[in-house]
Amino acid sequence: MTNTKETKRKSILKNFYPDYIFEKVEDIPYDLISREGIRLILMDMDNTLIDFKGKSSKNLKKWIKMLKSKDVKLYIISNSFSEEKVKRVSKELGVKYFFKAKKPLSRGFKMVCDFFPDISKKEIMMVGDQLFTDIYGGNKFNIKTVLVKRINKRENFVSKFKRPAEKVILNHYYNKEENSEKCRV
């Protein structure tokens, strides 16, 4: 006899599982992006593209430039309420942005995707450092998801509060044999 509570818990956890995991955004290889048919990459900003001081890496800028040359569209989708901050990062990286996205709600994802009516959901990827906003939101919206390691340990109170629960979910994810190929961290 199977334990239905245990089965239900495991199926709920899958809502938070990323399709892929990488150390940093710029570690996501173009081969994977091409193989998956990705034409639009939505990217979280804080602790994904920039550190707590608002700095991004030179390698990230090279990665973005390379993807643009391959005609991959890039878009920042941030929960930040500071348009000035998101706008500054957007300008520095040369990509468009959407702030106050309220991830994991679908509203922000839908609004950004409406700008690209010729791109289907199967051609979109969400990249972020948090399971409960970036990955869950992308999964709910039915797009590919990539979890990256947060840039640094310093973060806001809400994010710090969620990290222990994320660790539990990731332990379940890593223990699933079918996910071993997707774990690059």
N, C-alpha and C positions, 0 to 999 in steps of 0.2 A: 504494500500500500504506500502510495507517495504522500508526502507531507505537502498539502496544498498551500499552507502558509509559507513554507520555504520556497516553493515553486513561484508563488506570487511575488515574494520579496525579490527573488532573482530576476524575474521579468521586469519588475519596476526598476531595478538597478540598471538594466540595459538602456533605459532612457537617458542615462548619464554617461554611457560608454562612447568614447570618441571612435571614429573610424581609423584614425592614425594618431600616433604620438611621436613628437620630435622634441629635441632639446630646445631649439630656437626656431623662430619663424624662417630665418634664412637657411635652415637645414632641410626644409621641405624641397625635395628635388623636382626640377622641372619634368623629369621623366614620369614621376607620379602624377603630377598635375596634367600632363599630356595624356597619359594612359587612362586617367579618370574622365577625360574630356572636359576638364574645368576651363571655363571662359571668364568666370567672375570669382574673385576671392574677397570675402568680407573679413575684415580683421579688427579684433578688439584693439584698444589703444593702450590703456594703463597696464603696465607690467607684462605686456605682450610685445608692443612695438617700442615703448619708451619705459625707462626706469622711473623711480620715484621723483627724480630731479628733472624729468622731462627730456632726457637724452636718449637718442637712438644710436645704433652702431653703424659704422661705415659699411659693414658687410650686409646689413639690412638694406641700405640704400642701393648697393650693387645688385642685390637680389630683386628689388623692386624694378630697377632699371632693366634688368635682364628679362623679367616677365612682361614688362611693357613692350619690349622689343619683339616679344612673341605674341603680341596682341591679347594678352591676358589683362582683363580689367581688374583694378584693385580699389577697394572702398573701405574706409574706416567706419565701423559701426560701434559707437561708444555709448555707455550709460552715463558718461560725464555730463553734468549740468553746466559746465563751463564751456560755452561755445568758443570763447577766446583761446582757451588751451587747445581744444580739438582743432580749431582753425589753424593755429600756429604749427601743430604737428603735421596736419594735412598739407600745409604749404611747404614745410621743410621736406616732406617725403614725396611731394608731387602727386598726391592722390586726393580724391574727393572724400567727403565725410558726411556722416549723419550722427548728431549728438542727441542726448536724451532718448536713446533708443528703447529703454526699459526692457532690455533682455532679461529674462528669457521669453517675454511676451513676443508674439509674432508681428506685432505692429511695425516695429523698426525694420525687421527683415523684409516685410511686404513692401514698405514704402521705398526702400532702396531697390528692391527687385523690380518695382514698377518703373524705375528709370531705364530698365533694360528689358523691354518687352520681347526682344528676340532671343533672350537667354532663358532656358528652362531650368527648373530647380535641379535637375540631375547634372547641370553644368556649373553649379555653384558650390563653393566650399567656404565654411566658416572656420577661422583660426582664432584661438584664444587660450587664455591661461586658467580659466575657471570652468569647472564642470557645471555648476548650478546656473550660470548665466549663458556663457558662450556655447558650450557643448549641448546642454539640455535645450537651449533655445534653437540651435541649429538642427538638432535631431527632431524637435517638435515641428519645425518648419520643413522637415524632410529634405535636408541638404547634407552633403558630406561634411564631416567635422574633423578638425585636427586640434589636438591638445598640445600646447607647448609649455615647457617649464616656465614658471614666472621668472622674470628677470632678476629681481632681488627679493629678499625676505620682508623688507619694509613695505607695508601696505595699510590701507584703511581698516578700521575696526570691523566692519561688516565682513570684509574678505578674510581677515584673520579668524573670525568666528566660524566661518564655513570650512576652513582648511582641514580640521580633523575629520569631518564627515566625508570630505572629498577623498581623504587618505583611505578610509574604509572602502569606499566604492572602487577606488583604483586597485586596492589589494584584491578585490573580487575580480576585477577586469584582468589583472596580470595573471591570476590563477586559472583563467580560462585558456585552455590549450589553443583554441582557434584564434586567440588574440596575440599569440607569441610572435607571429610574423609582422603584426602591426606596431609592435612596441619598439621604438627606435631610441628611446631615452636611455 
